Amino acid sequence: MGLTNFPNGLTSFGSVVHGGSVPTLGREFHVRKTTDTGYAAWKRAMDHTVRGGGNSVHTTINSAIAAASDYDTIWVYPGQYKETASIAITQDSLRLLAVQTGPGKALLRTEIRQHGNVETPCITVEGCHNVEIAGFRITPYSSASGIGIQIGNTADTYGTWIHDNYFYAVAGGHQCTHIKYGNASYNADSTYINDNYFLGGGGQGASAANYTIEHVLGYFSVIKNNTFICYGNTTDSITIKVTYSSETIQRLQILDNRFFAYEVGGVLCIDVGGTVDGHTFVDGNRFIGFTANANCYDWDADNSGLNYLGHTAISS
């Protein structure tokens, strides 16, 4: 098993975090439950006054967010965190990382949870650049308005990187949107979503329009190498929804993902929203358990690479 490297020399069991061994760009904060065994001794060893004042150790993620500035890193230790408000990230180059981080749904006990708590997005990212979020189990509030991570809803936001998380819709079929980025007024440019595991989410037959991932406006974004467990087989059961207009060619890439129809059939895995050249590039994706090509994605010769329904290439 690999080690997670801290820039200050500390290590803990887990997978290597990208950039974990590079020089620290800013300050480091640590969030841990006081109920953990050995907490008091750990805090005595870890807590210190950071540059600019304030403590390095916090008991809630939002407390650490309030203390953090641009380029800082927040390490979150295993446990379930039910914040009383969205974790609102506005700092450039902030890194929000679980100490134990594994691929997809590995090491899933560092949970940010709003299900049964507060009907607000678990995390928001607004008006900043180069934010990284990794290693969490993210459990949105179960409702049509429940959102795991919302990006660029109130201000243009660039280069958000979301990887190695487990997005969990309680009981699989509950309504929620796991990731939503951009809107009609603001661009979540170059959002990069990779190596996550998505369980359920989306409309699940409800009249409300919500999806596992909703790409509203985010030029040059990438959705790559994720696993989607897709519930529902009604007209509302869309996994990735791409908003389209002739004035906003997205240049979106949907690459090398795996989609599994937990309930046989499925209406549409990927709604690309339009078939104008260069709008959405779909390549290397695999669809398992879906009824027909039309249930996989909106095929178009100008925007399609090589994708498969089961063992058969999709060509129409």
Backbone as numpy.savetxt, mean C-alpha at the origin, in Angstrom:
# Nx Ny Nz CAx CAy CAz Cx Cy Cz
17.56 -16.86 8.02 16.71 -15.68 8.02 17.60 -14.44 8.02
17.23 -13.46 7.22 18.05 -12.28 7.08 17.95 -11.36 8.28
18.71 -10.31 8.24 18.71 -9.32 9.30 18.25 -7.98 8.76
17.52 -7.26 9.56 17.17 -5.88 9.24 18.24 -4.98 9.84
18.90 -4.20 9.02 20.02 -3.39 9.49 19.58 -1.96 9.78
19.90 -1.48 10.96 19.67 -0.10 11.31 20.95 0.70 11.01
20.83 1.93 10.55 22.02 2.73 10.28 22.89 2.96 11.50
22.33 2.89 12.71 23.14 3.12 13.91 23.76 1.84 14.45
23.67 0.76 13.69 24.36 -0.47 14.06 23.50 -1.51 14.71
22.26 -1.18 15.12 21.39 -2.18 15.74 20.85 -3.12 14.69
20.58 -4.36 15.07 19.97 -5.32 14.16 18.84 -6.02 14.86
17.87 -6.51 14.06 16.81 -7.35 14.60 16.45 -8.35 13.55
15.82 -9.45 13.95 15.46 -10.47 12.99 14.41 -9.95 12.03
14.54 -10.34 10.75 13.62 -9.89 9.72 14.33 -9.90 8.39
13.69 -9.39 7.36 14.30 -9.30 6.05 15.01 -7.97 5.90
15.98 -7.93 5.00 16.72 -6.70 4.78 15.78 -5.64 4.21
15.78 -4.47 4.80 14.97 -3.36 4.32 15.78 -2.59 3.29
15.18 -2.25 2.15 15.87 -1.47 1.14 16.40 -0.19 1.75
17.68 0.08 1.54 18.27 1.30 2.07 18.61 1.23 3.54
18.41 0.07 4.18 18.62 -0.03 5.61 20.07 0.17 6.04
21.01 -0.06 5.12 22.42 0.04 5.48 23.05 1.34 4.99
22.26 2.23 4.40 22.83 3.48 3.91 22.89 4.49 5.06
23.68 5.57 4.90 23.74 6.58 5.96 22.35 7.14 6.26
22.12 7.45 7.53 20.85 8.02 7.94 20.70 9.42 7.36
19.57 9.66 6.69 19.32 10.98 6.11 18.89 11.98 7.17
18.13 11.49 8.14 17.63 12.38 9.20 17.72 11.69 10.55
16.74 11.97 11.38 16.70 11.38 12.72 15.90 10.07 12.69
16.04 9.30 13.76 15.31 8.04 13.88 14.41 8.06 15.11
13.19 7.58 14.93 12.23 7.44 16.02 11.80 5.98 16.10
11.40 5.56 17.31 11.01 4.18 17.55 9.64 4.16 18.23
8.74 3.31 17.72 7.39 3.19 18.27 7.22 1.76 18.76
6.90 1.61 20.06 6.77 0.26 20.62 5.71 0.24 21.71
5.07 -0.92 21.87 4.05 -1.10 22.90 4.69 -1.22 24.28
4.13 -0.49 25.24 4.67 -0.55 26.60 4.41 -1.91 27.25
3.49 -2.68 26.70 3.15 -4.00 27.26 4.11 -5.09 26.80
5.04 -4.78 25.89 6.01 -5.78 25.45 6.90 -6.22 26.61
7.23 -7.50 26.62 8.16 -8.01 27.62 9.51 -7.30 27.48
10.03 -6.83 28.59 11.33 -6.17 28.58 11.30 -4.74 28.09
10.09 -4.14 28.01 9.98 -2.79 27.46 10.81 -1.77 28.26
10.73 -1.82 29.56 11.39 -0.80 30.39 12.89 -0.79 30.15
13.51 -1.97 30.14 14.95 -2.05 29.92 15.30 -1.60 28.50
14.47 -2.01 27.54 14.71 -1.58 26.14 14.63 -0.06 26.02
13.63 0.54 26.64 13.48 1.99 26.54 14.68 2.71 27.16
15.17 2.21 28.30 16.34 2.85 28.91 17.53 2.84 27.95
17.65 1.76 27.18 18.78 1.65 26.25 18.57 2.48 24.98
17.32 2.64 24.56 17.04 3.21 23.25 16.66 4.69 23.28
16.04 5.13 24.37 15.50 6.49 24.38 16.61 7.53 24.54
16.53 8.56 23.73 17.48 9.66 23.84 16.82 10.92 23.28
17.44 12.05 23.52 16.94 13.31 22.97 17.48 13.47 21.55
16.58 13.60 20.59 16.98 13.71 19.19 17.42 15.14 18.89
18.11 15.32 17.77 18.50 16.66 17.35 17.27 17.55 17.24
17.31 18.71 17.81 16.17 19.61 17.79 15.25 19.45 18.98
15.51 18.44 19.81 14.71 18.23 21.02 13.65 17.17 20.85
13.18 16.63 21.96 12.17 15.58 21.95 12.79 14.21 22.09
11.96 13.22 22.42 12.42 11.86 22.66 12.40 11.02 21.39
13.27 10.03 21.35 13.33 9.12 20.20 12.29 8.02 20.30
11.82 7.68 21.51 10.87 6.59 21.71 9.46 7.14 21.88
8.49 6.52 21.17 7.09 6.91 21.25 6.23 5.66 21.41
5.01 5.85 21.91 4.10 4.72 22.09 2.99 4.67 21.05
2.85 5.72 20.22 1.91 5.69 19.10 2.62 6.18 17.85
2.13 5.72 16.71 2.74 6.15 15.44 2.49 7.63 15.21
1.28 8.11 15.54 0.98 9.52 15.32 1.83 10.44 16.19
2.20 9.99 17.36 3.10 10.79 18.19 4.46 10.93 17.50
4.95 9.85 16.93 6.22 9.90 16.21 6.11 10.76 14.95
4.97 10.64 14.24 4.76 11.46 13.05 4.79 12.94 13.40
4.17 13.31 14.51 4.14 14.71 14.93 5.54 15.23 15.25
6.42 14.36 15.70 7.78 14.76 16.05 8.72 14.77 14.85
8.36 14.04 13.79 9.26 13.82 12.66 9.28 15.01 11.70
10.41 15.14 11.01 10.59 16.15 9.98 11.02 15.46 8.68
11.28 16.25 7.66 11.77 15.71 6.39 13.00 14.83 6.63
13.06 13.72 5.89 14.21 12.79 5.89 14.29 11.89 7.11
13.36 11.98 8.05 13.42 11.13 9.24 12.89 9.73 8.95
13.24 8.78 9.82 12.79 7.40 9.74 12.04 7.05 11.02
10.89 6.41 10.87 10.12 5.93 12.02 10.09 4.41 11.97
10.67 3.76 12.98 10.66 2.31 13.09 9.51 1.89 14.00
8.66 1.00 13.52 7.50 0.55 14.29 7.70 -0.92 14.66
7.57 -1.22 15.95 7.81 -2.57 16.45 6.51 -3.38 16.40
6.59 -4.71 16.43 5.38 -5.54 16.29 4.31 -5.20 17.31
3.06 -5.32 16.88 1.91 -5.03 17.71 0.79 -4.47 16.86
-0.36 -4.27 17.47 -1.52 -3.72 16.78 -1.69 -2.26 17.20
-1.71 -1.39 16.20 -1.80 0.04 16.45 -3.13 0.56 15.92
-4.00 1.00 16.84 -5.29 1.60 16.49 -5.19 3.09 16.80
-4.82 3.85 15.81 -4.64 5.28 16.00 -6.01 5.97 16.02
-6.10 7.08 16.75 -7.37 7.80 16.86 -7.63 8.70 15.66
-6.66 8.86 14.79 -6.82 9.64 13.56 -5.88 9.05 12.51
-6.09 9.41 11.25 -5.20 8.93 10.19 -3.75 9.28 10.50
-2.85 8.39 10.13 -1.42 8.69 10.19 -1.13 9.57 8.98
-1.00 10.87 9.22 -0.96 11.86 8.14 0.49 12.25 7.85
1.01 11.75 6.74 2.40 12.01 6.36 2.44 13.19 5.39
3.20 14.21 5.75 3.39 15.37 4.88 4.88 15.70 4.72
5.75 14.91 5.34 7.18 15.18 5.32 7.83 14.55 4.08
8.72 15.28 3.43 9.49 14.73 2.32 10.43 13.63 2.82
10.57 12.59 2.01 11.54 11.52 2.25 11.40 10.87 3.62
10.19 10.86 4.15 9.94 10.14 5.41 9.87 8.65 5.13
10.42 7.84 6.02 10.34 6.39 5.92 9.56 5.87 7.12
8.42 5.22 6.85 7.61 4.59 7.89 7.76 3.09 7.69
8.52 2.45 8.58 8.95 1.07 8.35 8.69 0.21 9.58
8.18 -0.99 9.35 8.09 -1.99 10.42 9.48 -2.56 10.66
9.83 -2.72 11.93 11.13 -3.31 12.27 11.27 -4.70 11.66
10.21 -5.50 11.75 10.19 -6.81 11.11 9.44 -6.68 9.78
10.19 -6.75 8.70 9.62 -6.59 7.37 9.96 -7.80 6.52
8.92 -8.43 5.95 9.13 -9.56 5.06 8.34 -9.35 3.78
8.51 -10.19 2.77 7.79 -10.03 1.51 6.30 -10.33 1.67
5.46 -9.50 1.03 4.03 -9.76 1.03 3.46 -9.81 2.43
2.89 -10.99 2.79 2.25 -11.11 4.09 3.10 -11.84 5.13
4.42 -11.91 4.87 5.31 -12.48 5.89 5.49 -11.48 7.03
5.71 -11.99 8.22 5.94 -11.15 9.41 4.85 -10.09 9.52
3.60 -10.57 9.71 2.43 -9.71 9.54 1.88 -9.13 10.84
2.64 -9.16 11.90 2.09 -8.75 13.20 2.34 -7.29 13.57
2.84 -6.49 12.65 2.90 -5.05 12.91 1.73 -4.44 12.14
0.60 -4.26 12.86 -0.66 -3.93 12.20 -1.10 -2.50 12.48
-1.46 -1.79 11.41 -2.14 -0.49 11.52 -3.60 -0.76 11.19
-4.48 -0.60 12.16 -5.85 -1.10 12.04 -6.87 0.00 12.34
-7.81 0.20 11.40 -8.96 1.05 11.67 -10.27 0.27 11.66
-10.27 -0.98 11.24 -11.48 -1.80 11.30 -12.00 -1.83 12.74
-13.28 -1.47 12.92 -13.86 -1.44 14.25 -13.37 -0.31 15.12
-12.64 0.62 14.54 -12.05 1.70 15.34 -12.59 3.05 14.87
-11.93 3.71 13.93 -12.34 5.02 13.44 -12.48 4.96 11.92
-13.57 5.49 11.39 -13.80 5.44 9.95 -13.01 6.56 9.27
-11.72 6.32 9.14 -10.79 7.27 8.53 -9.68 6.46 7.87
-9.03 6.98 6.83 -7.92 6.22 6.23 -6.86 5.86 7.27
-6.29 4.67 7.12 -5.21 4.28 8.05 -4.03 5.24 7.91
-3.65 5.54 6.64 -2.50 6.40 6.36 -2.87 7.35 5.23
-2.46 8.61 5.32 -2.56 9.54 4.21 -1.17 10.09 3.91
-0.92 10.35 2.61 0.35 10.93 2.17 -0.01 12.11 1.28
0.35 13.32 1.69 -0.12 14.52 0.99 0.99 15.56 0.84
1.19 16.03 -0.40 2.03 17.18 -0.66 3.50 16.97 -0.40
3.99 15.74 -0.52 5.39 15.48 -0.21 6.00 14.55 -1.26
7.30 14.34 -1.18 8.04 13.53 -2.14 8.72 12.36 -1.43
8.83 11.24 -2.13 9.72 10.13 -1.75 9.40 9.52 -0.39
8.14 9.35 -0.09 7.75 8.66 1.14 7.80 7.15 0.92
8.26 6.40 1.91 8.34 4.94 1.84 7.53 4.34 2.99
6.68 3.34 2.66 5.87 2.64 3.65 6.04 1.15 3.42
6.52 0.42 4.44 6.81 -1.00 4.22 6.69 -1.80 5.50
6.23 -3.05 5.35 6.29 -4.04 6.41 5.06 -4.18 7.28
3.95 -3.52 6.91 2.79 -3.49 7.79 1.66 -4.39 7.31
0.87 -4.84 8.27 -0.47 -5.33 7.99 -1.40 -4.13 8.13
-2.09 -3.78 7.06 -2.92 -2.59 7.03 -4.37 -3.02 6.88
-5.19 -2.70 7.89 -6.57 -3.18 7.97 -7.51 -1.98 7.98
-8.08 -1.61 6.83 -8.95 -0.43 6.78 -10.27 -0.66 7.50
-10.94 0.43 7.79 -12.31 0.37 8.31 -13.19 -0.29 7.26
-14.05 -1.22 7.67 -14.89 -1.97 6.74 -16.13 -1.16 6.37
-16.01 -0.38 5.31 -17.14 0.40 4.80 -16.78 0.86 3.39
-17.76 1.40 2.70 -17.51 1.90 1.36 -16.49 3.02 1.35
-16.37 3.75 2.47 -15.42 4.85 2.54 -14.13 4.46 3.25
-14.00 3.21 3.65 -12.78 2.77 4.32 -11.60 2.72 3.35
-10.45 3.27 3.76 -9.27 3.33 2.90 -8.04 2.95 3.72
-7.17 2.13 3.12 -5.91 1.78 3.76 -4.90 2.91 3.66
-4.46 3.22 2.43 -3.53 4.33 2.19 -4.13 5.24 1.13
-4.24 6.51 1.43 -4.74 7.50 0.47 -3.62 8.50 0.17
-3.37 8.73 -1.13 -2.24 9.54 -1.56 -2.73 10.64 -2.50
-2.26 11.85 -2.30 -2.53 12.93 -3.23 -3.99 13.30 -3.34
-4.69 13.36 -2.22 -6.10 13.74 -2.23 -6.29 15.23 -2.01
-5.33 15.89 -1.37 -5.46 17.32 -1.09 -4.30 18.14 -1.66
-3.27 17.47 -2.20 -2.12 18.18 -2.77 -1.35 17.22 -3.67
-0.66 17.76 -4.68 0.19 16.93 -5.53 1.24 16.23 -4.68
1.46 14.95 -4.98 2.34 14.12 -4.16 3.16 13.25 -5.11
4.45 13.12 -4.88 5.33 12.49 -5.84 6.16 11.36 -5.22
6.26 10.26 -5.96 7.24 9.22 -5.63 6.96 8.43 -4.37
5.70 8.19 -4.04 5.38 7.36 -2.87 5.68 5.90 -3.20
6.39 5.21 -2.31 6.77 3.82 -2.51 6.12 2.96 -1.44
5.25 2.04 -1.86 4.51 1.15 -0.96 4.90 -0.28 -1.29
5.56 -0.97 -0.37 6.04 -2.32 -0.69 6.03 -3.22 0.54
5.90 -4.50 0.27 6.02 -5.54 1.30 5.06 -5.33 2.46
3.80 -5.01 2.12 2.73 -4.89 3.11 1.65 -5.94 2.85
0.84 -6.21 3.87 -0.31 -7.11 3.77 -1.55 -6.26 3.99
-2.29 -6.02 2.91 -3.54 -5.25 2.99 -4.68 -6.23 3.23
-5.38 -6.04 4.33 -6.30 -7.05 4.83 -7.70 -6.49 4.99
-8.65 -6.99 4.19 -10.06 -6.68 4.38 -10.64 -7.75 5.30
-11.12 -7.35 6.45 -11.61 -8.30 7.44 -12.70 -9.17 6.81
-12.63 -10.48 7.03 -13.57 -11.46 6.48 -13.54 -11.46 4.95
-12.47 -10.95 4.38 -12.28 -11.05 2.94 -13.20 -10.19 2.13
-14.50 -10.37 2.26 -15.44 -9.71 1.38 -15.91 -8.35 1.83
-15.44 -7.84 2.95 -15.90 -6.54 3.42 -15.46 -5.44 2.47
-16.29 -4.40 2.39 -15.97 -3.27 1.54 -14.83 -2.45 2.12
-13.95 -2.00 1.26 -12.94 -0.99 1.58 -12.10 -0.80 0.33
-11.36 0.28 0.28 -10.36 0.50 -0.75 -9.00 0.41 -0.08
-8.14 -0.45 -0.57 -6.85 -0.60 0.10 -5.91 0.56 -0.22
-5.82 0.95 -1.49 -4.98 2.09 -1.87 -5.76 2.95 -2.86
-5.81 4.25 -2.60 -6.42 5.19 -3.54 -5.46 6.35 -3.73
-5.17 6.69 -4.99 -4.22 7.80 -5.19 -4.65 8.73 -6.31
-4.45 10.04 -6.03 -4.82 11.09 -6.94 -6.30 11.39 -6.91
-6.67 12.55 -7.46 -8.07 12.87 -7.72 -8.14 13.81 -8.91
-9.29 14.38 -9.19 -9.44 15.21 -10.39 -8.54 16.43 -10.37
-8.13 16.87 -9.18 -7.36 18.10 -9.06 -5.88 17.88 -8.74
-5.54 16.73 -8.14 -4.18 16.52 -7.66 -3.61 15.22 -8.20
-2.31 15.27 -8.49 -1.62 14.17 -9.14 -0.72 13.45 -8.14
-0.89 12.14 -8.02 0.01 11.31 -7.22 1.04 10.69 -8.16
1.87 11.52 -8.70 2.83 11.15 -9.74 3.82 10.10 -9.25
4.10 9.12 -10.13 5.15 8.13 -9.90 4.97 7.34 -8.61
3.73 7.04 -8.27 3.46 6.12 -7.16 3.94 4.73 -7.56
4.64 4.04 -6.68 5.20 2.72 -6.98 4.68 1.74 -5.93
3.92 0.72 -6.38 3.28 -0.25 -5.50 3.78 -1.63 -5.88
4.58 -2.25 -5.05 5.16 -3.54 -5.44 5.28 -4.50 -4.26
5.17 -5.79 -4.58 5.43 -6.88 -3.64 4.54 -6.82 -2.40
3.30 -6.42 -2.59 2.31 -6.44 -1.51 1.34 -7.61 -1.71
0.61 -7.94 -0.66 -0.41 -8.98 -0.70 -1.74 -8.32 -0.33
-2.72 -8.43 -1.24 -4.01 -7.79 -1.04 -5.09 -8.86 -0.85
-5.74 -8.84 0.29 -6.83 -9.76 0.56 -8.15 -9.00 0.48
-8.98 -9.31 -0.51 -10.30 -8.73 -0.62 -10.26 -7.24 -0.86
-11.30 -6.57 -0.34 -11.49 -5.16 -0.62 -12.34 -4.97 -1.87
-12.68 -3.73 -2.17 -13.50 -3.45 -3.34 -14.98 -3.47 -3.00
-15.79 -3.30 -4.03 -17.23 -3.13 -3.85 -17.95 -4.34 -3.32
-17.55 -5.54 -3.74 -18.14 -6.78 -3.26 -19.67 -6.79 -3.41
-20.14 -6.26 -4.54 -21.57 -6.32 -4.81 -22.36 -5.17 -4.28
-21.72 -4.24 -3.57 -22.43 -3.07 -3.05 -22.55 -2.02 -4.15
-23.47 -1.08 -3.98 -23.67 -0.06 -4.99 -22.56 0.98 -4.98
-21.86 1.12 -3.87 -20.79 2.12 -3.79 -19.62 1.70 -4.67
-18.99 2.69 -5.29 -17.86 2.42 -6.17 -16.56 2.46 -5.37
-16.10 1.31 -4.92 -14.78 1.24 -4.31 -14.07 0.00 -4.83
-12.75 0.03 -4.78 -11.94 -0.97 -5.47 -10.75 -1.33 -4.59
-10.10 -2.46 -4.89 -8.91 -2.82 -4.12 -7.84 -1.74 -4.27
-7.52 -1.37 -5.51 -6.67 -0.21 -5.79 -7.43 0.70 -6.74
-7.51 1.98 -6.39 -8.14 2.96 -7.27 -7.09 3.98 -7.71
-6.73 3.90 -8.99 -5.79 4.85 -9.59 -6.63 5.94 -10.25
-6.66 7.13 -9.63 -7.46 8.23 -10.19 -6.58 9.12 -11.05
-5.47 9.59 -10.51 -4.54 10.39 -11.29 -3.15 10.20 -10.70
-2.26 9.61 -11.49 -0.90 9.36 -11.02 -0.01 9.01 -12.19
0.45 10.03 -12.92 1.27 9.79 -14.11 2.48 8.92 -13.79
2.80 8.02 -14.71 4.02 7.21 -14.65 4.08 6.33 -13.40
2.94 5.95 -12.87 2.93 5.06 -11.71 3.11 3.60 -12.14
3.43 2.75 -11.15 3.70 1.34 -11.41 3.01 0.50 -10.35
2.29 -0.55 -10.78 1.72 -1.56 -9.89 2.34 -2.88 -10.32
3.24 -3.42 -9.51 4.09 -4.51 -9.99 4.28 -5.60 -8.93
4.17 -6.84 -9.38 4.56 -8.02 -8.59 3.81 -8.12 -7.27
2.52 -7.80 -7.31 1.66 -7.96 -6.15 0.77 -9.19 -6.31
0.25 -9.69 -5.19 -0.71 -10.79 -5.19 -2.07 -10.25 -4.74
-3.12 -10.54 -5.53 -4.47 -10.09 -5.24 -5.38 -11.31 -5.04
-6.00 -11.43 -3.88 -7.01 -12.44 -3.64 -8.36 -11.74 -3.82
-9.06 -12.08 -4.91 -10.21 -11.29 -5.36 -11.51 -11.96 -4.92
-12.28 -11.26 -4.11 -13.59 -11.72 -3.70 -14.65 -11.06 -4.58
-15.82 -11.72 -4.68 -16.94 -11.12 -5.39 -16.96 -11.47 -6.86
-18.15 -11.63 -7.41 -18.30 -11.89 -8.85 -19.52 -11.15 -9.40
-19.69 -9.92 -8.92 -20.77 -9.07 -9.43 -20.15 -7.92 -10.21
-20.99 -7.06 -10.78 -20.48 -5.96 -11.60 -19.67 -4.95 -10.80
-19.77 -4.99 -9.47 -18.98 -4.08 -8.63 -17.63 -4.67 -8.25
-17.36 -5.87 -8.65 -16.15 -6.56 -8.21 -14.99 -6.26 -9.17
-14.41 -5.08 -9.04 -13.27 -4.66 -9.84 -12.07 -4.51 -8.90
-10.98 -5.14 -9.25 -9.81 -5.14 -8.37 -8.99 -3.86 -8.53
-8.55 -3.55 -9.75 -7.82 -2.32 -10.02 -8.67 -1.47 -10.95
-8.97 -0.26 -10.53 -9.78 0.67 -11.32 -8.91 1.86 -11.72
-8.83 2.11 -13.04 -8.06 3.23 -13.56 -9.02 4.25 -14.15
-9.02 5.44 -13.60 -9.86 6.51 -14.15 -9.22 7.03 -15.42
-10.04 7.31 -16.41 -9.51 7.73 -17.71 -10.27 8.92 -18.25
-9.56 9.86 -18.85 -10.16 10.84 -19.74 -9.15 11.13 -20.82
-9.59 11.67 -21.96 -8.70 11.89 -23.10 -7.61 12.91 -22.78
-7.77 13.65 -21.69 -6.81 14.69 -21.33 -5.80 14.22 -20.29
-5.96 13.03 -19.78 -5.06 12.55 -18.73 -4.55 11.16 -19.08
-3.69 11.05 -20.10 -3.07 9.77 -20.44 -2.11 9.42 -19.31
-2.34 8.28 -18.66 -1.68 8.02 -17.38 -0.25 7.49 -17.50
0.06 6.79 -18.59 1.37 6.11 -18.69 1.58 5.15 -17.52
0.50 4.52 -17.11 0.54 3.58 -15.98 1.03 2.22 -16.44
1.83 1.56 -15.59 2.29 0.20 -15.86 1.70 -0.76 -14.82
1.04 -1.82 -15.29 0.53 -2.88 -14.43 1.25 -4.15 -14.85
2.24 -4.58 -14.07 3.20 -5.57 -14.52 3.35 -6.71 -13.52
3.32 -7.94 -14.03 3.78 -9.13 -13.28 3.04 -9.36 -11.98
1.74 -9.04 -11.94 0.93 -9.31 -10.77 0.20 -10.64 -10.91
-0.28 -11.18 -9.79 -1.05 -12.43 -9.79 -2.42 -12.15 -9.17
-3.46 -12.60 -9.88 -4.84 -12.39 -9.45 -5.51 -13.76 -9.30
-6.09 -14.01 -8.12 -6.76 -15.29 -7.87 -8.21 -15.03 -7.53
-9.14 -15.64 -8.30 -10.57 -15.49 -8.05 -10.98 -16.43 -6.93
-11.09 -15.89 -5.73 -11.48 -16.72 -4.59 -12.90 -17.24 -4.77
-13.76 -16.41 -5.36 -15.10 -16.84 -5.74 -15.11 -16.96 -7.26
-15.42 -18.14 -7.77 -15.22 -18.46 -9.19 -15.89 -17.42 -10.08
-15.14 -16.94 -11.07 -15.69 -16.03 -12.07 -15.03 -14.69 -12.02
-15.65 -13.75 -11.30 -15.14 -12.39 -11.27 -15.58 -11.63 -12.50
-15.96 -10.38 -12.33 -16.44 -9.61 -13.47 -15.30 -8.93 -14.20
-14.42 -8.23 -13.51 -13.32 -7.54 -14.19 -12.21 -7.28 -13.18
-11.07 -7.90 -13.41 -9.93 -7.70 -12.52 -9.34 -6.30 -12.67
-9.04 -5.92 -13.92 -8.41 -4.62 -14.17 -9.28 -3.85 -15.15
-9.85 -2.76 -14.67 -10.60 -1.84 -15.53 -9.65 -0.71 -15.90
-9.06 -0.75 -17.12 -8.03 0.21 -17.49 -8.60 1.59 -17.80
-9.92 1.69 -17.97 -10.55 2.98 -18.12 -10.48 3.57 -19.50
-9.61 3.09 -20.37 -9.50 3.60 -21.73 -8.49 2.79 -22.50
-8.52 2.89 -23.82 -7.62 2.10 -24.66 -6.81 3.00 -25.60
-6.61 4.25 -25.25 -5.78 5.14 -26.04 -4.32 4.70 -25.90
-3.57 4.78 -27.02 -2.16 4.36 -26.99 -1.41 5.04 -25.85
-0.66 4.23 -25.10 0.18 4.77 -24.04 -0.51 5.02 -22.73
-1.80 4.68 -22.65 -2.53 4.99 -21.42 -2.14 4.06 -20.29
-2.34 2.76 -20.47 -2.04 1.78 -19.44 -1.39 0.56 -20.07
-0.16 0.26 -19.68 0.60 -0.87 -20.20 0.39 -2.06 -19.28
-0.20 -3.13 -19.80 -0.53 -4.32 -19.01 0.31 -5.48 -19.53
1.21 -6.02 -18.71 2.12 -7.06 -19.19 2.55 -7.96 -18.05
2.66 -9.27 -18.36 3.22 -10.23 -17.43 2.32 -10.63 -16.29
1.02 -10.30 -16.37 0.10 -10.63 -15.29 -0.51 -12.01 -15.49
-0.85 -12.66 -14.38 -1.46 -14.00 -14.44 -2.78 -13.97 -13.67
-3.82 -14.54 -14.30 -5.17 -14.56 -13.74 -5.58 -16.01 -13.55
-5.92 -16.39 -12.33 -6.24 -17.77 -11.99 -7.69 -17.84 -11.51
-8.49 -18.73 -12.12 -9.84 -18.98 -11.64 -10.89 -18.07 -12.23
-10.53 -17.21 -13.16 -11.52 -16.33 -13.78 -12.18 -17.01 -14.96
-13.43 -16.65 -15.25 -14.23 -17.37 -16.22 -13.72 -17.22 -17.65
-13.35 -16.00 -18.03 -12.97 -15.75 -19.41 -12.00 -14.58 -19.48
-11.43 -14.38 -20.69 -10.50 -13.26 -20.88 -11.12 -11.93 -20.46
-12.39 -11.76 -20.76 -13.07 -10.50 -20.48 -13.18 -10.22 -18.98
-13.00 -11.25 -18.15 -13.02 -11.05 -16.71 -11.65 -10.64 -16.16
-10.64 -10.66 -17.02 -9.28 -10.35 -16.57 -8.97 -8.86 -16.69
-9.03 -8.32 -17.92 -8.77 -6.89 -18.09 -9.28 -6.45 -19.45
-9.36 -5.12 -19.63 -9.80 -4.54 -20.89 -8.67 -4.67 -21.91
-8.73 -5.74 -22.70 -7.63 -6.01 -23.64 -7.62 -5.01 -24.78
-6.40 -4.57 -25.15 -6.23 -3.71 -26.32 -4.85 -3.96 -26.88
-4.77 -4.18 -28.20 -3.51 -4.57 -28.83 -2.41 -3.55 -28.62
-2.76 -2.27 -28.52 -1.75 -1.22 -28.40 -1.16 -1.10 -27.01
-1.82 -1.68 -26.02 -1.38 -1.51 -24.64 -1.13 -2.83 -23.91
-1.26 -3.95 -24.61 -1.14 -5.26 -23.98 0.17 -5.93 -24.32
0.81 -6.47 -23.28 1.94 -7.35 -23.49 1.44 -8.79 -23.45
2.19 -9.66 -22.78 1.84 -11.08 -22.70 1.29 -11.37 -21.31
-0.01 -11.65 -21.23 -0.70 -11.95 -19.98 -1.41 -13.29 -20.12
-1.70 -13.95 -19.00 -2.24 -15.30 -19.07 -3.49 -15.45 -18.20
-4.48 -16.14 -18.75 -5.59 -16.67 -17.98 -5.30 -18.15 -17.80
-4.98 -18.56 -16.61 -4.50 -19.92 -16.39 -3.21 -20.14 -17.17
-3.23 -21.14 -18.09 -2.03 -21.45 -18.89 -2.14 -20.87 -20.29
-3.17 -20.10 -20.58 -3.42 -19.62 -21.94 -3.18 -18.13 -22.05
-2.40 -17.74 -23.07 -2.15 -16.32 -23.29 -3.43 -15.61 -23.70
-3.61 -14.42 -23.20 -4.78 -13.60 -23.52 -4.48 -12.80 -24.78
-5.28 -12.99 -25.81 -4.97 -12.33 -27.08 -6.17 -11.57 -27.66
-7.23 -11.45 -26.89 -8.37 -10.69 -27.37 -9.26 -10.33 -26.19
